């Protein structure tokens, strides 16, 4: 969070229990492309425990579910040219979200994302 934060909440159920976890970014730190650093928190009594940060325009829940039943997350970061995005996947491990995969992708004319595998092939 910055010196004068402008909180932007996008709470969602990260562990499938029917209750939303706190997902918040500081709008003043978001880029002109809409990229933000989303901080994730889990309610524990009267407090919130930090679970990690996902840097992205948007966040999508994905499978498989990790420890404590938390879903994996996919975030995409808009790059500045040619419809390119950095697609990042996070898994819940050892009490927090960890980055486990990253792919450089470009958006095709039909909105499909074409991503590079590490070996150079398209995914």
LUMZAVO-44391 format. One record per residue: x negated, y, z negated of N, C-alpha, C, O in turn; residue number from 0. Coordinates in steps of 0.001 Angstrom, whole numbers, plus 500000, padded with zeros to 6 digits. Last residue first. Layout:
# residues N
+--------+--------+--------+--------+--------+--------+--------+--------+--------+--------+--------+--------+------+
|    n.x |    n.y |    n.z |   ca.x |   ca.y |   ca.z |    c.x |    c.y |    c.z |    o.x |    o.y |    o.z | resi |
+--------+--------+--------+--------+--------+--------+--------+--------+--------+--------+--------+--------+------+
|      X |      Y |      Z |      X |      Y |      Z |      X |      Y |      Z |      X |      Y |      Z |  NUM |
...
+--------+--------+--------+--------+--------+--------+--------+--------+--------+--------+--------+--------+------+
This chain:
# residues 123
+--------+--------+--------+--------+--------+--------+--------+--------+--------+--------+--------+--------+------+
|    n.x |    n.y |    n.z |   ca.x |   ca.y |   ca.z |    c.x |    c.y |    c.z |    o.x |    o.y |    o.z | resi |
+--------+--------+--------+--------+--------+--------+--------+--------+--------+--------+--------+--------+------+
| 498747 | 477106 | 526195 | 499656 | 476395 | 525294 | 501076 | 476818 | 525600 | 502014 | 476343 | 524959 |  122 |
| 496091 | 476598 | 528523 | 497284 | 477351 | 528072 | 498134 | 476482 | 527182 | 498233 | 475271 | 527384 |  121 |
| 492600 | 476055 | 527653 | 493855 | 475697 | 528304 | 495019 | 476514 | 527756 | 494939 | 477058 | 526655 |  120 |
| 490382 | 476661 | 526091 | 490605 | 477429 | 527308 | 491878 | 477108 | 528039 | 492228 | 477822 | 528978 |  119 |
| 490111 | 475472 | 523667 | 489345 | 474877 | 524761 | 489567 | 475586 | 526096 | 489014 | 475176 | 527116 |  118 |
| 491905 | 476884 | 522089 | 490473 | 477093 | 521876 | 489635 | 476537 | 523016 | 488562 | 477065 | 523308 |  117 |
| 494530 | 478082 | 524223 | 493995 | 477122 | 523284 | 492514 | 477412 | 523123 | 491929 | 478118 | 523945 |  116 |
| 496409 | 480971 | 524690 | 495154 | 480284 | 524983 | 494831 | 479310 | 523867 | 494857 | 479677 | 522693 |  115 |
| 499870 | 481234 | 525642 | 498795 | 481333 | 524658 | 497582 | 480516 | 525081 | 497715 | 479492 | 525750 |  114 |
| 502536 | 483017 | 526694 | 501514 | 482112 | 527208 | 500289 | 482303 | 526347 | 499718 | 483393 | 526308 |  113 |
| 505864 | 483408 | 525856 | 504496 | 483686 | 525440 | 503575 | 482605 | 525986 | 503805 | 481416 | 525765 |  112 |
| 508449 | 484610 | 527991 | 507752 | 483474 | 527406 | 506350 | 483905 | 527000 | 505711 | 484681 | 527711 |  111 |
| 509605 | 486680 | 529404 | 509469 | 486835 | 527950 | 508828 | 485637 | 527254 | 508679 | 485653 | 526032 |  110 |
| 509213 | 486450 | 532098 | 510456 | 485871 | 531565 | 510477 | 485874 | 530032 | 511271 | 485156 | 529424 |  109 |
| 506667 | 487481 | 532493 | 507800 | 488285 | 532952 | 509141 | 487751 | 532447 | 510110 | 488506 | 532370 |  108 |
| 504854 | 486711 | 529424 | 505156 | 486533 | 530841 | 506387 | 487366 | 531201 | 507067 | 487891 | 530319 |  107 |
| 502609 | 488041 | 527190 | 504025 | 487862 | 527460 | 504241 | 487799 | 528957 | 503862 | 488717 | 529684 |  106 |
| 499812 | 486221 | 525946 | 500367 | 487333 | 526725 | 501809 | 486992 | 527042 | 502185 | 485825 | 527150 |  105 |
| 497711 | 485534 | 523070 | 498801 | 485234 | 523996 | 499132 | 486465 | 524835 | 498782 | 487591 | 524484 |  104 |
| 495451 | 483903 | 521052 | 495633 | 485090 | 521875 | 496649 | 484733 | 522953 | 496477 | 483746 | 523668 |  103 |
| 496094 | 482452 | 517900 | 496051 | 482296 | 519348 | 496207 | 483657 | 520009 | 497014 | 484474 | 519565 |  102 |
| 495224 | 480855 | 514897 | 495390 | 482129 | 515607 | 495201 | 481882 | 517099 | 494270 | 481190 | 517512 |  101 |
| 495928 | 479176 | 511812 | 495772 | 479155 | 513273 | 495934 | 480561 | 513824 | 496692 | 481364 | 513281 |  100 |
| 496030 | 479742 | 509073 | 495481 | 478456 | 509501 | 495245 | 478362 | 511006 | 494435 | 477543 | 511442 |   99 |
| 496075 | 481837 | 506293 | 496020 | 481804 | 507750 | 495358 | 480497 | 508177 | 494267 | 480169 | 507712 |   98 |
| 498101 | 481055 | 503502 | 496755 | 481092 | 504090 | 496880 | 481042 | 505610 | 497696 | 480293 | 506147 |   97 |
| 500027 | 481942 | 500697 | 499967 | 481767 | 502147 | 498550 | 481981 | 502649 | 497883 | 482948 | 502282 |   96 |
| 499643 | 480100 | 497561 | 499788 | 481288 | 498404 | 499699 | 480951 | 499882 | 499347 | 479836 | 500268 |   95 |
| 499189 | 477778 | 496044 | 499884 | 478903 | 495435 | 500042 | 480150 | 496281 | 500526 | 481167 | 495785 |   94 |
| 497866 | 475936 | 497781 | 497251 | 476368 | 496525 | 497857 | 477672 | 495995 | 497132 | 478563 | 495551 |   93 |
| 499547 | 477060 | 500677 | 498597 | 476128 | 500071 | 498016 | 476749 | 498811 | 497710 | 477941 | 498778 |   92 |
| 501569 | 477539 | 503323 | 501540 | 477750 | 501880 | 500681 | 476659 | 501257 | 501033 | 475480 | 501298 |   91 |
| 500198 | 478791 | 506371 | 500746 | 477686 | 505584 | 500606 | 478034 | 504104 | 499670 | 478718 | 503689 |   90 |
| 500604 | 480672 | 509363 | 500227 | 480627 | 507949 | 500893 | 479421 | 507302 | 502022 | 479071 | 507645 |   89 |
| 499490 | 481685 | 512544 | 500308 | 480787 | 511736 | 499703 | 480670 | 510346 | 498487 | 480582 | 510170 |   88 |
| 499712 | 484296 | 514933 | 499023 | 483718 | 513782 | 499987 | 482839 | 512993 | 501149 | 483194 | 512796 |   87 |
| 499013 | 485707 | 517999 | 499971 | 484853 | 517306 | 499225 | 484140 | 516189 | 498230 | 483459 | 516438 |   86 |
| 498572 | 488715 | 519317 | 497826 | 487737 | 518538 | 498855 | 486984 | 517716 | 499495 | 487558 | 516836 |   85 |
| 499528 | 489609 | 522639 | 499789 | 489527 | 521205 | 498826 | 488517 | 520585 | 498341 | 487600 | 521247 |   84 |
| 499848 | 491707 | 525536 | 499128 | 490696 | 524766 | 499506 | 490777 | 523281 | 499766 | 491854 | 522745 |   83 |
| 500740 | 493460 | 527483 | 501696 | 492562 | 526864 | 501045 | 491463 | 526045 | 501630 | 490394 | 525875 |   82 |
| 498564 | 495147 | 528261 | 498927 | 493978 | 529054 | 499903 | 493011 | 528415 | 499903 | 491832 | 528770 |   81 |
| 497339 | 496347 | 525076 | 497402 | 496374 | 526544 | 497908 | 495060 | 527122 | 497705 | 493994 | 526540 |   80 |
| 497189 | 496278 | 522259 | 497536 | 497528 | 522934 | 497658 | 497475 | 524446 | 498048 | 498471 | 525056 |   79 |
| 498982 | 493653 | 520557 | 497742 | 494292 | 520971 | 498110 | 495422 | 521925 | 499260 | 495501 | 522355 |   78 |
| 501066 | 492866 | 517901 | 500992 | 493423 | 519259 | 499636 | 494069 | 519487 | 499199 | 494920 | 518713 |   77 |
| 501120 | 489929 | 516234 | 500528 | 491259 | 516161 | 500393 | 491770 | 517587 | 499682 | 491174 | 518395 |   76 |
| 503341 | 487696 | 514695 | 502696 | 488140 | 515933 | 502334 | 489616 | 515802 | 503124 | 490433 | 515328 |   75 |
| 503484 | 484794 | 512584 | 503554 | 486240 | 512775 | 502878 | 486609 | 514078 | 501954 | 485927 | 514523 |   74 |
| 505027 | 482136 | 511030 | 504369 | 482571 | 512260 | 504569 | 484075 | 512366 | 505690 | 484570 | 512251 |   73 |
| 504757 | 479987 | 508200 | 505171 | 481254 | 508799 | 504376 | 481503 | 510068 | 503207 | 481131 | 510170 |   72 |
| 506167 | 477110 | 506573 | 505079 | 477763 | 507277 | 505627 | 479044 | 507884 | 506838 | 479174 | 508063 |   71 |
| 508110 | 477253 | 503522 | 507975 | 477101 | 504971 | 506641 | 477650 | 505448 | 506056 | 478533 | 504821 |   70 |
| 507627 | 475653 | 500418 | 507564 | 476888 | 501203 | 507355 | 476570 | 502675 | 506531 | 475728 | 503031 |   69 |
| 507586 | 473462 | 498698 | 508706 | 473598 | 499625 | 508696 | 474855 | 500470 | 509666 | 475114 | 501182 |   68 |
| 505227 | 473255 | 497288 | 506367 | 473876 | 496598 | 507548 | 474127 | 497537 | 508427 | 474924 | 497210 |   67 |
| 503355 | 473231 | 500346 | 503460 | 473005 | 498907 | 504628 | 473791 | 498332 | 504975 | 474861 | 498831 |   66 |
| 505301 | 473514 | 503348 | 504075 | 473230 | 502617 | 504336 | 472938 | 501153 | 505406 | 472460 | 500778 |   65 |
| 507096 | 472354 | 506144 | 507096 | 473044 | 504867 | 505860 | 472605 | 504111 | 505425 | 471459 | 504222 |   64 |
| 505817 | 472591 | 509535 | 506313 | 471893 | 508374 | 506332 | 472788 | 507134 | 505678 | 473829 | 507085 |   63 |
| 508232 | 475024 | 510629 | 507921 | 473780 | 509937 | 506503 | 473373 | 510300 | 506024 | 473808 | 511347 |   62 |
| 508617 | 478561 | 510099 | 508365 | 477386 | 510933 | 508148 | 476174 | 510041 | 507910 | 476303 | 508840 |   61 |
| 509988 | 481819 | 510213 | 509763 | 480600 | 509435 | 509580 | 479442 | 510393 | 510296 | 479338 | 511389 |   60 |
| 508386 | 484705 | 511473 | 509313 | 483611 | 511740 | 508968 | 482440 | 510824 | 507796 | 482098 | 510670 |   59 |
| 508044 | 488194 | 511502 | 507693 | 486934 | 510844 | 508796 | 485921 | 511115 | 509983 | 486229 | 511004 |   58 |
| 506622 | 490898 | 513439 | 507723 | 490104 | 512921 | 507216 | 488793 | 512352 | 506117 | 488339 | 512669 |   57 |
| 504205 | 492168 | 513599 | 505400 | 492923 | 513967 | 506608 | 492217 | 513351 | 507504 | 492862 | 512809 |   56 |
| 501772 | 491494 | 510940 | 502598 | 491162 | 512094 | 503661 | 492213 | 512377 | 503982 | 493039 | 511523 |   55 |
| 500119 | 489837 | 508535 | 499963 | 491026 | 509378 | 500667 | 490764 | 510701 | 500231 | 489927 | 511490 |   54 |
| 501061 | 488822 | 505442 | 501165 | 488441 | 506848 | 501106 | 489729 | 507654 | 501945 | 490613 | 507479 |   53 |
| 499655 | 488012 | 502341 | 499999 | 489073 | 503293 | 500013 | 488492 | 504693 | 499102 | 487765 | 505088 |   52 |
| 500731 | 486403 | 499240 | 499880 | 486614 | 500402 | 500384 | 487752 | 501262 | 501400 | 488378 | 500960 |   51 |
| 502131 | 486270 | 496885 | 501949 | 485028 | 497624 | 501040 | 485172 | 498839 | 500620 | 484168 | 499413 |   50 |
| 502367 | 487617 | 493633 | 501887 | 487808 | 495001 | 501605 | 486462 | 495656 | 500930 | 485612 | 495076 |   49 |
| 505229 | 487407 | 491645 | 503874 | 486913 | 491866 | 503532 | 487039 | 493347 | 504305 | 486623 | 494210 |   48 |
| 507087 | 489594 | 489675 | 506911 | 489044 | 491016 | 505451 | 488640 | 491183 | 504546 | 489424 | 490900 |   47 |
| 509077 | 489276 | 486627 | 507906 | 489696 | 487406 | 507957 | 489095 | 488812 | 508762 | 488208 | 489097 |   46 |
| 511016 | 488185 | 485078 | 511125 | 489622 | 485346 | 509990 | 490146 | 486226 | 509949 | 491336 | 486535 |   45 |
| 510780 | 485092 | 486638 | 511359 | 485822 | 485512 | 511545 | 487280 | 485893 | 512160 | 487583 | 486915 |   44 |
| 509371 | 485505 | 489408 | 509104 | 484606 | 488280 | 509550 | 485342 | 487029 | 508794 | 486114 | 486440 |   43 |
| 509742 | 485779 | 492869 | 510238 | 486165 | 491550 | 509910 | 485078 | 490535 | 510141 | 483892 | 490772 |   42 |
| 507042 | 486221 | 495041 | 508018 | 485268 | 494506 | 508433 | 485740 | 493120 | 507583 | 486064 | 492290 |   41 |
| 506119 | 488149 | 497912 | 506163 | 487955 | 496464 | 507272 | 486979 | 496098 | 508307 | 486919 | 496761 |   40 |
| 504047 | 489424 | 500479 | 505043 | 488435 | 500085 | 504947 | 488191 | 498579 | 503854 | 488044 | 498032 |   39 |
| 503607 | 492152 | 502613 | 503211 | 491518 | 501353 | 504364 | 490651 | 500862 | 505514 | 491089 | 500832 |   38 |
| 502721 | 492772 | 505839 | 503852 | 492380 | 505005 | 503342 | 491614 | 503793 | 502723 | 490558 | 503929 |   37 |
| 501543 | 495243 | 507634 | 500981 | 494249 | 506715 | 502072 | 493942 | 505694 | 502327 | 494740 | 504792 |   36 |
| 502677 | 495710 | 511038 | 502639 | 496056 | 509619 | 501964 | 494930 | 508843 | 501833 | 493810 | 509336 |   35 |
| 503161 | 497079 | 514246 | 502451 | 496104 | 513428 | 502385 | 496595 | 511981 | 502074 | 497759 | 511731 |   34 |
| 504200 | 498940 | 515957 | 505122 | 498278 | 515039 | 504479 | 497217 | 514168 | 505173 | 496522 | 513427 |   33 |
| 502489 | 500453 | 517420 | 503048 | 499294 | 518114 | 504044 | 498538 | 517235 | 504675 | 497591 | 517704 |   32 |
| 501503 | 502252 | 515596 | 502491 | 502766 | 516550 | 503148 | 501629 | 517350 | 504235 | 501809 | 517898 |   31 |
| 501296 | 500384 | 512458 | 500740 | 500990 | 513673 | 501864 | 501495 | 514581 | 503036 | 501195 | 514354 |   30 |
| 501871 | 501130 | 508981 | 502207 | 500395 | 510207 | 501652 | 501134 | 511426 | 501553 | 502361 | 511424 |   29 |
| 501529 | 502673 | 506764 | 500351 | 501932 | 507230 | 500633 | 501103 | 508482 | 499731 | 500441 | 508995 |   28 |
| 503977 | 503697 | 506140 | 502924 | 504668 | 506478 | 501664 | 503980 | 506995 | 500815 | 504632 | 507603 |   27 |
| 505497 | 501490 | 505331 | 505689 | 502051 | 506681 | 504561 | 502988 | 507096 | 504223 | 503064 | 508278 |   26 |
| 504329 | 498821 | 503711 | 504282 | 500272 | 503581 | 504366 | 500838 | 505001 | 503429 | 500691 | 505786 |   25 |
| 506500 | 495975 | 503259 | 505363 | 496644 | 503902 | 505443 | 498132 | 503589 | 506508 | 498641 | 503240 |   24 |
| 507667 | 492974 | 501721 | 507643 | 494437 | 501787 | 506355 | 494930 | 502459 | 505276 | 494376 | 502253 |   23 |
| 509713 | 490593 | 500525 | 508813 | 490809 | 501661 | 508823 | 492312 | 501909 | 509858 | 492874 | 502266 |   22 |
| 510693 | 488463 | 497988 | 510424 | 489859 | 498315 | 509374 | 489917 | 499430 | 508284 | 489359 | 499297 |   21 |
| 512887 | 485769 | 498890 | 511664 | 486250 | 498276 | 511463 | 487693 | 498743 | 512001 | 488095 | 499775 |   20 |
| 516340 | 484925 | 498422 | 515281 | 485619 | 499174 | 514076 | 485929 | 498295 | 514211 | 486298 | 497128 |   19 |
| 517615 | 481698 | 497850 | 517339 | 483032 | 497300 | 516176 | 483660 | 498061 | 515159 | 483013 | 498312 |   18 |
| 517725 | 479179 | 498953 | 518907 | 480022 | 499061 | 518739 | 481423 | 498505 | 519627 | 482260 | 498667 |   17 |
| 515400 | 477751 | 499043 | 516248 | 477550 | 497867 | 517507 | 478408 | 497880 | 518283 | 478375 | 496925 |   16 |
| 513421 | 477979 | 501019 | 514626 | 477209 | 501298 | 515539 | 476968 | 500112 | 516376 | 476066 | 500159 |   15 |
| 511271 | 479638 | 500708 | 511139 | 478284 | 500186 | 512408 | 477446 | 500318 | 512476 | 476333 | 499795 |   14 |
| 511859 | 482116 | 501733 | 510641 | 481463 | 502211 | 510520 | 480009 | 501757 | 509764 | 479234 | 502342 |   13 |
| 514302 | 484146 | 502656 | 514144 | 482915 | 501890 | 512954 | 482143 | 502461 | 513043 | 481581 | 503552 |   12 |
| 513351 | 487617 | 502718 | 513861 | 486391 | 503334 | 513551 | 485200 | 502444 | 512660 | 485246 | 501596 |   11 |
| 513222 | 491188 | 503110 | 513282 | 489991 | 502277 | 513858 | 488808 | 503046 | 514727 | 488966 | 503904 |   10 |
| 511938 | 493525 | 504040 | 512490 | 492554 | 504988 | 512561 | 491203 | 504274 | 512033 | 490204 | 504761 |    9 |
| 511460 | 496970 | 503297 | 511727 | 495597 | 502871 | 512360 | 494778 | 503980 | 513194 | 495260 | 504746 |    8 |
| 509153 | 499331 | 502988 | 510058 | 498809 | 504009 | 510253 | 497336 | 503687 | 509316 | 496543 | 503794 |    7 |
| 508074 | 502186 | 501168 | 508369 | 500751 | 501233 | 509419 | 500412 | 502283 | 510424 | 501106 | 502440 |    6 |
| 505755 | 504253 | 501642 | 507151 | 504289 | 502050 | 507565 | 502826 | 502236 | 507426 | 502280 | 503330 |    5 |
| 503185 | 505463 | 499420 | 503870 | 504413 | 500185 | 505331 | 504733 | 500489 | 506030 | 505383 | 499711 |    4 |
| 500723 | 507228 | 499296 | 502123 | 507626 | 499177 | 502981 | 506644 | 499974 | 503445 | 506961 | 501069 |    3 |
| 498434 | 505633 | 499633 | 498508 | 506586 | 498528 | 499936 | 507041 | 498249 | 500317 | 507219 | 497091 |    2 |
| 499581 | 502296 | 500666 | 498815 | 503531 | 500761 | 498994 | 504420 | 499537 | 499612 | 504030 | 498546 |    1 |
| 499153 | 498829 | 500000 | 500000 | 500000 | 500000 | 499107 | 501235 | 500000 | 498022 | 501232 | 499417 |    0 |
+--------+--------+--------+--------+--------+--------+--------+--------+--------+--------+--------+--------+------+
